[in-house]
Amino acid sequence: MACAKSRRMISISDLTFRMQGRPLFEAAGVSIDTGSKTGFVGRNGTGKTTLFKLITGELQPESGDIRIPKGARLGQVAQEAPGTETSLIETVLAADTERARLIAEAETATDANRIAEIHMRLADIDAHSAEARAGAILAGLGFDAEAQQRPCSAFSGGWRMRVALAAVLFAEPDLLLLDEPTNYLDLEGALWLENYIARYRHTVIIISHDRDLLNKACNAIVHLEHKKLTLYRGNYDTFERTRAERLMLQMKMKEKQDAQRKHMEAFINRFRAKASKARQAQSRIKALERMKEISVAVDERVAPLSFPSPKKQAASPIINLFNVAVGYEPGKPILSRLSLRIDADDRIALLGANGNGKSTFAKLISDRLEAESGEMTRADKLRVAMFAQHQLDDLIPEQSAYDHVRKLMPGEPEGKIRGRVARMGLSSEKMDTKARDLSGGERARLLLGLITFDAPHLLILDEPTNHLDIDSREQLVMALNDYEGAVILISHDRHLVEASAERLWLVARGGVSPYDGDMEDYKRLILKGEEAEAKARKAKQEAEAPANKAEKRKQAAVVRSGQDAVRKRVKQLEAIMVKAEEAIGKLNKMLATASTNRETDKIRELATKKAEAERRLVEVEEEWLELSAELDGA
């Protein structure tokens, strides 16, 4: 990969690539600026993950060029989650390979100057706060202080994937590639990640179908459609609006061109044989040949979702709980003192971090787990359907969607069975495809159709969107809003929660209770708690660490007799300060020119660069003062 311009983190030009003979990219190109937070969207199966593999060099394009700056560090979540005996915190710390290498070298180095250089570099990369930073990331992703000290092998695959995500975030690569990172997060983790990405100081490209993540964290969207890449400035909502406007403009231009073409063809047909008009007819024939036909990018149709509503509503409350306790071991309830009611038209979303008991509550309500104590009543002949990700494994791999539905409709004609499959959102060709060969989204549609086949009174959905793209998620929202039964929803997709739920229940501290705020209130609550924990960790770390950075430098440079290295560093800093001051002067001149010409975008860009240069100059001056004082003291 060749070097790109410094303001570009990645430039893709004339990219062509086929997968098993199927073209995914044809002369595609896009450029992404350094420091941007770019959402990468497109229908499932169009090639988004493949492009990541092309960027990292795992795959090679047939033609075209992918350029990134020389020396830029790329990072992505490891495909295999760590399962070693190493603790979570140590696993994450090891992801910063430079820090790990320097610490290892410091333990064996004998040259005083080299030892001083190592410790100075460790101070430069803020190594003394590494454990606190790693702990903060793990905490944000759902691991408390006790869990962080446990080995990776003690956690399930989904939780290990969170550790892998924490590791790449801690390493802070120049280009961070994230592929559906919220799929193994709960809502709380997704809210934290949304905030983290928005503040991340390097470049991020994120494949996601989470509308809120794309809206809150991204300032650009790359759309993969018809084997082409198109960049849109702004968040996802801006992308949708801009794209709709473009399509509308294209349609109007095509209508105008079609009318013009029709008029010219009519003239040609009418006057081609007339000698007096022959020259004009020939002129129009040539004009028609030169006319480049305007094409309109037509959206692929997204099949709707629908859930059959109960023919007769059950009387409210359909479920009533009084002082109920539930768990998996006698005498050790996960949830207790549950006194709640669920009505026939309730739309309830469960909030609370993974491990607090949301799935336990769902199993209790769906009658998959018996109450340990208390009183629980259900409406007569109540039908409850529950969707959970692990149920996708219950589909019979060798059987098609048609085969699965036929078992539920014995004796019915084929046409009626296929009609029922069609209402699940599966096309004619997919009806006869074996379940093992369906995509994740298609299997999710099939499972949703199977569990709701008998028109349940209550539908419980536990993370239903993991395999659905944005348009399919919108179809799910519409299906839930059309469904006339009760709904209990567990989802990390904030947009789905806000668009479908009318009540919020918080599952925390061994109980379930109504939450009076909205999703914005809940997000503030989550982030406030994370900030409080971060401050506590920082205070503890500072209390246990040496007095300050200056003391560390003094220990490294003076106690270890590395005075020559310190003097060398002071000279380097003096040279950096001179160059920084020159750069600030040039930026001031450029700002003045841009202000005169009223170049708003350029003024903003230059002001940002100036602020960064001034911040860096202050840091360099502080280090120079500290080291100079140490030399004087020595």
N, C-alpha and C positions, 0 to 999 in steps of 0.2 A: 504494500500500500504506500502510495506516494504522499508527500507532505502537502497539506492544504494551506490556504491562507490562514493567518493566525486567528482571525475573527470567526472562522468556520471550524467547528469541531469535526464535522463530517460532511463530505461532498460526494454524492452519488451521481454518476453521469452515464447515460446510454446503457443501463444495466439490462441484460437479458439472461434469463435463467429458466431452465425447464426441470421439472421433477417427474421422473418416470414418464417422460414424453409429454407431460402436460405443461404448457407455458404458464409460469407464475408472474414473470416480469418481461416486458418487451420494450426496449429502449426507454426504460424508466430512469428518472433522475430527480434529485432533491438535494438541497443544502440546508444544514441545521447549524445555527449559530452557537458559539461557545457560551456556556452558562444558561442556555434555554432549557425549559422543562417542556418536553414535547410528548404529547400523547400520540400513539400510533394505533389507528383504528381501521376497521374493515371487516367484512364478513368472515366468519369462521371458515378456514380452509383456503383462504386466498393467498397465503404466503407470508404472514407477518412474522411468525417464528423463524421461517426460512431466511428472511432478510437479516435477522439477528445472527444467524449462523454464517451468513455471507459477510457481515461486518466483522465478526470475530475471526474469520479465516477458516472456520470449520468446514465451510463449503466454498467452492470457487465458481465465480460466474462464467458463463459461456463467453460473454463479451461485456465490455463496459469497464468502469473504473469506480472503486470505492476508496476515497482518500480521507485519512485522518492525520493530525499533526504528528510529526516524528516524536517519539518518546511519550505520547499520551498513554495513560494507563486506563485500560478497559476493565470493567467489572460486571459480572452477572452472577445470579444466584446459582450455586452448584446444583447440577442435575441430581446428584445423589446426596441426600441429607446425611450429615455426620452421625455415625452410630458408635463412636469410640467410647473408651472409659475416661477420656479427658472431660473436665468440667465444662459447662457452657461458657463461663466467663473466660477460661483459658482458650477455648476454641475460637471465640470471637477475637481475643487479643492477638492470637497467632495470625489472624488475617492481615494485620499490618506487618508485612514481611520485613520492611526496613527496620522498624522498631525491634522486632524479634531478632533480626540479624545483628543489630548494634548491641543489644543486651547480651547476646551470646558471645560476641567478640570482646565486650568489656570484661567478661569473666576470665578471659584467657590472655588478654593483651598485657604486655610488660613495658612497652615503650611509653614513657610519661607523656610525650607530645601526642601520640596516637590516642591515649586514654583521654586526654583533655579534649581532643577533637570529637571523640565519640560522645562524651558527656555534653559537649556544646551542641552537637547535632541532635541529641535526645531532647535537649531543652528547646531547640528550634522547632521540633515537630510536636512539642507539647506532650512528650512521652510521660511526664509525671502525672498527667490527668487521664492517661489512657484507660485505666481501670474504671474510673468514674464515668467516662464517656461510653465505654462498652456496657457498663451496668445500666446506664440510662437507656440505651437502645434496647437491651434485653427487657428492661422493665416496660418500656413502651409497647413491646410486642407480647407482653403477658407473663413474663417470668419475674417472680419476686426474688428477694435477696437469697432466700434459702434454695430456691430452684436453680439459681445461677451457679451454685456450688456443686450441684449434682452432675453425674456423668451424662453425656449425650445418650448413651445406651438406655438410660432409664425412661426415655420419652418415646412416644409413638411417632410414626412417620410424619404426620402433620405438624407436630410440635418441633420436630427436627428441622423441617423446612423453614420454620421461623428462625431457628438458630442460623441456618445457612443465609437467610435474608439479613439477619443481624450482622453476620460476619462481613458481607459485602458492603453494607452501609457503613460499618466501622472503618473499613479500608479506605473509604472516600476516593474511589477512582475518578479520573478526569471525565470519563464517559461511563455512566451507569446505565446498564440495560436491564430493565425489569419486565418480565413476561408474566402477566396476570398475578401480581404479588398478593392481591387480596383474596385469592381463592382459598388460601389456607389460613386466613385471618378471621377473627370475629369482628363485629362492628367496632368494638373499642380499639382493636389493633388497626383496623382500616382508617379510623379517624386519626389515630396517632401518625400513621404512615403518611396520610394526606398532608398533615401539618409539617412533617419532617421533610418531605420532598419539596414542598413550597419554599422551605428555608435552606435547602441543600445548595452549597455554594458552587457546585460544578454542573456539568451537563447531564441531563437525564432524558432517556427515551423510554417510554413506558407503554407496553401493550396492555390495554385494559378495556373492559366493557363496563366499568364502574363510572357512571355519568358524573357523580359528585366528585370523585377523585380527579377526573379529567377537567372538571370545572374549577375546582378549588386549587389544584396544584400545578396545572399546566398553563403556559402562555402561548402555546402553538399546538397545532394538530396536523399530523401527516395522515392523509387518507389514501389507502390502497384500494383502488377500484379499476376494473377493466385493465389490469396488469400495469397500471401507471401509478405514480406517486405524486400527490398534490399537497403542497404546504398551505395551510391557512393560519393566519395570525390570530391570536386570541384563544379563549378556552373552548370547550365543546359546544356550548350553547351558541357562541359566535360562529363556530364552524358550521353548525346546522343551519343557522340563519343565512350565512354567506353562501353556502352551497345551494340552498333553496333558491336564493336570488339569482345565482348563476344559471341554474337549470331553467328558471323561468325566462331569463334573458335569452338563453339558447333556443328555447322553444319559440319565442316571439321572432327571433331572427330567422329560424328555420321556416316558420309560417310565411314570413315576408319573402324569403327566397323561393319557397314553393310557389307562391302566387306569381312572382316574377318569372319563374321558369315556365309556369303554365301559360302565361301571357305570351312569352317568346315562342313557345312551341305552337301555340294557336296561330301566330303570325306566319311562322314558317310553313305550317300545313296549308294555310290559306293562300299564300302568295308565292310558294316555291316555283309553281309552273308559269307565273306571269313574268314576261320578259322585263316589264318596267320595274318590277319589285324584286327581281332575282338577286341583284347585288345586295339589297338590304336583307333578304332572306338568308343569303350566304353569310353575311356579317353576323346575324343572330345565331346561326349554327355554330360559328367559331366562338362566339361569346358563351354559348351554352357549354361547349367543350372545355373552355377555360374556367368556367364557374366551378369552384371547389365546393362540394356539397357539405353543408353544415350538418354535423351529427350531434344528436342529443344523447347524453349518457343516461339511459333509462335505468332506474333502480330495479334490482332484482326483487321479485315479490317475496315478502315474508309471510309465510302461512300463519293464519290467526290461531290462537289457542282458545279453547272454550271448556268450561266445566259445567256439566249438567246440574241444574239446581234441583233441590228436593221438591217432589210434587206436592208434598204436604209439609208445612213447617211444623217443627216440634215446638211444644209449649215452653216458654221461658220460665225459669232458667233451664237451659238444656243440661248444665252441669252445675252443681252447688257443692262447695267445700266448706266444712266447718272444723277448724282446729286439726287439720290433717297433717300427718308426718309421713314422709316417704324416703326410702333409701334402698340400698342393695344388701346390707347386712343388718340383722336384727339388733336393735339398740343403738345403731349408728346412722341416724337419718341424715340425708343430704339436705332436705328441706323440711321445715316443721312450722307449726302454727299457721297453716294455710287456711284462711277463711275468705273465700272468693266465690263469685258467681259468673257464669258465662251465659249470655243470652243468645237467642237464635240469630240475631243480626249483628253480633259483635265482630269487630275487626281489631284484633289485639296484636301488637308487636312486643316481643319479649326482648328487653335490654339486659345487659350484664355480660361480664367477661366470661370466656370459655372456662369451664371448670366450676362455675358458680351454681350450676344446676338447671340450665335452660332445657337441655335435652331430657333430663330426669323428669322435669315438670311435664314436658310434651308426652313422655311415655306414660306418666300417670293419667293424663287427660285422655290419651288414646287407648287406655285399658291394657297397656303392655306391661305395666308395673302396678302392683297392688299397693294400696295405702297401708302403712304400718299401724297407724292409729287414727282416730278422728272419724268423722262422718262424711261420706261422699255419696251424693245421689245423682242419677242420670235420668233424663227424660225417657219415656217409654219408647222402645224400638229405635233408639238413637243410633244412627250410622256415622262413624268417624273414619276418615281417611287420613293417612299420614305419609308424607314424602320425606325421605332422608337420603343423603348421598350414598350410603352403603347399600341401599336397596337396589341401586343400579346393577349390583352383582347378582341380584336375584333373577334378573332376566335370563332366559335360557339362550346361551350363545348361538346354538345351531338353528334356532327358530326365528322366523321373520315376525315383523309386527302383525302381519295378517294372521299368522299361526297363533300368536299370543291372544289376539282378540277373538278368534274363532272359538277357542275353548270357553269363552264367556258367553258365546251366542250359539249354542248347539242347535242344529236344525234350521238355522236361518240361511237364506240364500246368500250366495257370494257377494252380490251387488250391495246388499244391506250391510254386510260385514265390512266391505271395503269403504263404504260411506262413513261408517263409524271410525275407521282408521284415519280417513281423510280429515275428520273433525279434530283429530289429535295434531294436525299440522304436518302430516307426512305425505309426500307426493306419491304418485302412482308407482314410480320406479323404486321408491324407498319402502313401499309396503311389503315387497317380496325380498328385501335385503336381509340377510341374517343379522341378528342383534349384535353379534360381535363385530360386524363390519359397519355398523352405524356410527356416526360421530357422537361425541358426548352430548351435544345439544339434542340430537335426534333421539338418543336413548332416554334423555330426560323428558322429552315430549311424550314418548311412548309410556314411560312409567307414570307420568302425571295422568295420562288418559286411562291407564289401567286402574289406578287407585281410586279415581273418581267415577269409575264406570257405573256404579250403582247410585249415583246422585246423593252423596253424603250430606248430612246435616251440618257437619263440622269438618273443615279441612285444615290440617296442620302441616305447614311447610317448613322444613328445617334446611336452610341454605339451598333453595331451589335454583339459584341463578348461576352456579359455578360454571356450567357448560353452555350458558346462553349468551349470545351476543347482544348488543345494545337494542337492536330492533326486536329481537325475540323477548327481551326483558320488558319492552313496552307492550308487547302482546300479552305477556303475563299480567302486567298491571291492568290492562283492559279486561282480561278474563276474570280476574279477581273482583273487579268492580262490577262486572255483569252477574257474577255468581251471587245467588240469593241466600246462601247458607252463612254460617259463622266461619271466621278465619282466625287462626293463630299462626303468627309468622315469626320465624327466627331467621334473620338475614344480616349479612354485612353490607348489603346494598342499601345505602341510605335513601336513595331515590325511590326504590321499591317500598321501603317502610313509609316514607312520607306520602307517597301517592296511594297507598293501599290501606294503611292502618288509621283507625280513629282513636284508639286508646293505646297507651304505652304502659307496660308493666315492667318493673325493675326486679331482676332476680339477683339478689346480693345478700351476703351475711346470713345465709341459711334460710331466707324467706323470699316471698314474692309479694310485691305491693304495688299499687298504682303509682305511676310517675306523673307529676302534675305539669312538668315543663314540656317543651317541644324538643325536636332533634338538635336545634342550635344550642339550647340550654344544656342538653346532655353532652354535646361536644365540648362546651366550655367546662363542664364538670370533669370530664375525662382529662382534658389538657391541664386543668388547674391541679388536679391530683398528681399528674405526671411531673409538673413543674415543682410541686412541693417535695416530691420524692427526690428529684434531681438536686434540689437545694440541700436536702438532708445528706445525700451521698457526698456532695461536694464539701460540705462542712466537715464530715467525718474524714474524708480524704485529706483535706488540708490540715486537720488536727494531727493526723498520723504521719504526714509527709514532713520533710525538712522545712525550715522556716519559710523560705521563698526561693524563687529561681536564682536570685543573686547568690544566695548561699550555696546552691548547687554548683553554679559556675565557679565560685571561689574554691569549693572542695575539689572540683575537677581540675581547675587551672593552677591554683596556688598550692594546695595541699599535696597534689601529685606532681608538683614542680613542672607544670606545663606552661610556663610563662611565655616561652617563644610562640607557642600556638595561640595564646591569647593576643599577643602583640600582632601576629599575622591576621587574626580575626578583626582586630581593631582597624587595621589598615583597609581590610576588605570593606568593612562597614563605612569607613570614611569615603571610599570610592563610590559605594552604593548611594550614599547621601548626596554626593555631588550630582550623580546621574539623575537621581530622583528629583532634585531641585530644578535641574535643566528640563526634565520632562514636564514638570508642573508649569514651568514658564511657557513652554511650547503650547500646552493645553490651554493656558490663559489666553494666548494670542488667537488660537483657533476658536475659542469660545467667543471672543470679541467679534471675530469675522462672522461666525455663525449667527450671532445676535443681530448684527447689522443686516444680514441677509434673511433674517427671520426663519431660519431652518430649524423648526421645532424638534424634529426627531434627532438631528445632529447635536443640538444643544443638550438634549437629554443624555445622549450617548457620551458626549464629551464631559458633561458634569459628573456622570457616574465614574468615568475613568479618572477624573481629577480627584474625586473623593477617595477612590481606592489608592491612588498614588500618595495622597496626603496621609491616609491611614498607615500605609506601609512605611512612609518616612518617619512617622512618629514612633513606630515599633523599632525601626532601626536605630533611631536616636536614643531610645530608652536602653537598648542593648549596649550601644556604644558608651553611654554614660556609666552603666553598671560595670562593664569590663574595664573602662578607664579607671574607675574608682578602685577596682580590685588590684590593678597594676600599681596604683599609687600606694595602696595599703601594703602590698607585697614589698 
